[in-house]
Amino acid sequence: EIQQKYPGNIHIRTMDICKESSVKILQSLIEEMEGVDIIFINSGYGKQVQQLEPEIESKTIHTNILGFTDIIVFAYNYFRRKSSGHIVVTSSVASVRALRQAPAYSASKRYIRHYVDCLAQRAKHEKLNLKFTTLMPGFIDTDFIKSDIRYPLVIPLDKAGDIIFKAIEKEKRAIYLPFRWKIIVFFWNLIPQWLWERC
């Protein structure tokens, strides 16, 4: 719909970041656009599970870790050659503490957060003009969370979009959305591990 409204400005490719072809597809898109200043890695997968299911855990790891890593390594090296750029990634509040309801999702979102922290440190060491933004949303009202489960602090998609846009525009290093999650996370981190494991 956006492309129909602005046919000369919108370029689209479809890719599966779990496949090796994703990097080549992204590269061809960037070439068609004659370069980019921001790469936003927002793909992700995960489910709350009652029983550990190998298929769900494996798909989560392939998407959130292996696929993510291929794209962000490409993005970092692309901007390194340009000497500037902005990488935006979506982690989650689930990255803060281990969550028994979604082991692979929680662990993989922590991986994303930690990996970006490493790249930010690396860019500083290499004296590169690279910006990084890590988004840590709670629950956004999309099909991703549609189920019988009642989620806390759900925010509408359009409100989440506004928050994300402003964070990218202001080159924020990291944000929780909504902001109340930052307060919740503060108290989560005060809970001793032995007690957290009983939650």
N, C-alpha and C positions, 0 to 999 in steps of 0.2 A: 504493500500500500504506500509506503514511504517512497519507494523507487518510482511508482507511477506518478506521485506528486512532484518529485524532483528527479526526472529521468537522467539528467546529465551529471548529477552529483552522487548518486547512490550506486555502489558496486556490490554485487552479491556473489558469494560462493557457498556451497554446502559441503561440509566435511564431517568426518567422524574422527575425532582426535585419538581414538584407539587404534587407528590404522596409520601405517607409515606414510601413506600418501598425503596426510594432513599438512605436513610442513611444506610440501611442494605446492599444494593448493593455496596455502596462505601466501607463499612466495609469489605465485603467479598473480594473486589478487593485489598484492602490494605493488608489483611491477605495473599492473594495469592502472593503478591509482597514482603512479609516478611517485611513490614514497608515502610514508605515514609518519606521524609524530607520536601517536598513542597506539598501543596494542592492549586491548582489554580481554583478558582470559577469564571467561565467565562460565565455561562448561563445567558440569559437575553431575554426580550421580550418588544416590544413597537412599537407604530405607531403614526405618526402625524395624527391628526383627524380634520376634518372640523366640525363635530357634535360629541358631547359626546355620545359614544356608550358603554353601560354597559358591553357588552361582551369583548370588547378590554380593557377597564379600569380594569375589574375584572381579566382577564388573565394576565395583566401586574403586578398587585398586587400579585397574586398567585405565579408568577414566580420570580419576582424581590425582593419581600419582604418575603413571607411565605416560599417558597422553598429555597431561599438564606439563611434565618435564620436557617432552619433545618440543612443545610450543614455546615454553618460556626460555629454553636454551637458544632456540632460533631467534626469539625476540631480543634477548640480551645481546647476542652477537650482531644482530642487525643494527641495533642502536649503538653498539660499540663502534661499528664501522662509521656510522654517521656522526659519532661523538656527542649525540644528544638524543633524548627520547623519554617517553613516559610509559611505564608498564603498570597496568592495573590488574589486580587479581581478586577473585572472590574466595575468601576463606569462610569462616563461620564462627559463631560463638561456641559451636561444638568443638572448636579447636583448643579451648582453654583448659578443660578438664576432661578426663576419660569418661565417656558416656556408655554405660552398659547396653542401652537400647540400640546403639548403632556403632559397633566397634570399628568397622572399616571406615565408615564415614568420619567419625570423630578423629581417628588416627590420621586419615588422609588429609583432612582439613588442617590439622596441626602441621603436617608435612609441608603443605602449601605455604602456610604462614612462616615457618622456619626457613624454608628455601628462599623466599623473598628477602627475609632478613639477611641471609647469607649473601645474596646478590647485591643488596644495598651496601653492605660492608665492603664487598669486592669492588663495587663501582667507586666508592670513596677512596679505596686503596689505589685504584688505577687512575684516580683523578678524572673520572668521566662525569659529564653533565647528564646523568640519568636520574630520573625521578621514579619513585615507586609508591603505589597506593594499594594498601591491603584493606579490603572491605570485609567486615565481620558481621554479617546480618544474623538476626534471629530468624523469625518466621515471617515470610512475605506471602501475601494472599495470591498464590498461583496454583496451577494444577500439581505442582511438585509436592504440595502438602495436603492435597484433597484426600481426605479419608475420614474414618469415624473418630479419629483422635482429636481431642481439643488441645490446641496449641496456645501457649501464653504469648502475650504481646504481639499478636499478628498485626502487621501494618498493610494497608492497601498498596497495590503494585505501583500506582501513579505517585504516591507519596515516597515510596522507596526509590523510584526513579529520580525524583527531584533531589533527594538526599545524595544519591550516588553522583548525579551530574555535578552538584555543587562541590562535592569532595574532590572529584577529578579536576574541575575547573580551578579550585584553590590548591591543587597538588598536595592534598593532605597525605601524610605518611600512612596513617591507619585510622579507621573509624568503625565504631559499632553503630548498627542501626536496628531499631531506634536507639537513641542515646542512653536510655534507661538500662540497656544491657551492660553498659560500662560499669554502672553502679553494682549491678548483680554480680558481674564477673569479679569485681573488687572483693566482694564478700565470699564468693566461691573460693578465691585464692587464699582466704584466711582459714579455710577448713582443713584440718590435718588429713593426710592421706589415709590413715587408718579409719578415720571417721567417714571420709568420702566413699570409701569402699563399701560402707554399710548402707549408703543411700540407695 
